[in-house]
């Protein structure tokens, strides 16, 4: 099984507001950077979208280490999602789970790959995290210029 490292981040100007996401995928000596934009979104949605879009790039089942500064992303996929599914996509206080479309997609992708989740503190000098942050913000700036 291939081992792939993925680093992710999301950004938002205002929350909600224009948002961007980015990911860096590393396999052996190959590195791919991806990023994108949504005109009106939240930071949490962009954190999720970064992971989803990165995993969609993988062409075969892989062992994946995903490094993120988002506790929401890690806790959601490792602690909360099974309960949400059992409760019909409701939170513990019976509210609809936000970003359900992305959670469902991420859940399906996680069934294809063996994933190890790693949390790091954001804006703490971790090179790939800093790069993803810059790429996510750049995606927002470039999209806003085109408007």
C-alpha positions in Angstrom: 0.0 0.0 0.0 1.3 3.4 -1.0 2.1 5.9 1.8 0.9 9.4 1.1 1.3 12.5 3.3 -1.3 15.2 3.1 -1.2 18.6 4.7 -4.3 20.7 4.7 -5.6 24.1 5.7 -8.6 26.4 5.2 -9.0 30.2 5.4 -11.9 32.6 5.5 -12.2 36.4 5.3 -14.9 36.9 7.8 -16.6 33.8 9.1 -18.7 33.4 7.1 -17.2 35.1 4.1 -15.1 34.3 1.1 -13.0 31.2 1.8 -10.1 29.2 0.4 -8.7 25.8 1.0 -5.4 24.2 0.2 -3.6 20.9 0.5 -0.1 19.5 -0.2 0.1 15.8 -1.2 3.5 14.0 -0.9 4.2 10.6 -2.3 7.8 9.5 -2.4 9.5 12.5 -4.3 6.3 13.7 -5.9 4.6 16.8 -4.5 1.3 18.2 -5.6 -0.3 21.4 -4.3 -4.1 22.0 -4.7 -6.3 24.9 -3.7 -9.7 26.4 -4.4 -12.2 29.0 -3.4 -15.9 29.4 -2.3 -17.5 32.9 -2.4 -19.4 32.5 0.8 -18.4 29.9 3.3 -16.9 29.2 6.7 -13.5 28.4 7.9 -14.6 24.9 9.2 -16.1 24.2 5.7 -12.8 25.1 4.1 -10.8 22.9 6.5 -13.1 19.9 5.5 -13.0 20.7 1.8 -9.2 20.7 1.8 -9.2 17.1 3.2 -11.9 16.0 0.8 -10.3 17.4 -2.3 -6.9 16.0 -1.4 -8.3 12.5 -0.8 -10.2 12.7 -4.1 -6.8 13.0 -5.9 -5.6 9.6 -4.8 -6.0 7.0 -7.6 -5.8 3.9 -5.4 -6.3 2.8 -1.8 -3.4 4.2 0.2 -2.0 4.6 3.7 -2.5 8.3 4.3 -1.2 10.6 7.0 -3.2 13.8 7.1 -1.8 16.7 9.1 -4.1 19.6 9.9 -4.4 22.4 12.4 -8.2 21.8 12.6 -9.5 20.2 15.7 -13.0 20.4 14.2 -11.9 18.2 11.3 -10.1 15.6 13.4 -12.7 15.4 16.1 -15.5 15.3 13.6 -14.1 12.4 11.6 -12.6 10.4 14.5 -15.0 11.0 17.4 -18.3 12.5 16.3 -19.3 11.2 12.9 -20.5 7.7 13.9 -22.8 9.3 16.5 -24.1 11.8 13.9 -24.9 9.0 11.5 -26.7 6.9 14.2 -28.7 10.0 15.1 -29.7 10.8 11.5 -27.1 13.6 11.1 -28.1 15.4 14.3 -25.8 16.8 16.9 -26.1 15.9 20.6 -28.5 18.8 21.0 -30.6 17.6 18.0 -29.5 20.3 15.6 -28.6 19.5 12.0 -24.9 18.7 11.4 -23.3 21.6 9.6 -21.4 20.7 6.4 -23.1 17.3 6.1 -22.4 17.0 2.4 -18.6 17.3 3.0 -18.8 15.0 6.1 -20.5 12.3 4.1 -18.0 12.6 1.3 -15.1 12.5 3.7 -16.6 9.5 5.5 -16.8 7.6 2.2 -13.3 8.5 1.2 -12.0 7.3 4.6 -13.5 3.9 3.9 -11.2 3.6 0.9 -8.0 4.5 2.6 -6.3 3.8 5.9 -5.9 7.2 7.4 -3.9 8.5 10.3 -4.9 11.9 11.5 -2.3 14.3 13.0 -3.0 17.6 14.6 -0.5 20.5 14.7 -0.8 24.0 16.1 -1.5 26.4 13.3 0.7 29.4 12.6 3.5 27.8 14.6 6.1 27.6 11.9 5.3 24.1 10.5 6.4 24.6 6.9 3.6 22.7 5.1 0.9 24.2 7.3 2.3 27.7 6.6 2.4 26.9 2.8 -1.2 25.6 2.8 -2.3 28.7 4.7 -0.7 30.9 2.1 -2.2 28.9 -0.8 -5.7 29.1 0.7 -5.4 32.9 1.2 -4.0 33.2 -2.3 -7.0 31.3 -3.7 -9.3 33.8 -2.1 -7.4 36.8 -3.4 -7.2 35.5 -6.9 -10.9 34.7 -7.1 -11.8 38.1 -5.7 -9.7 39.8 -8.4 -11.7 38.1 -11.1 -15.0 39.4 -9.8 
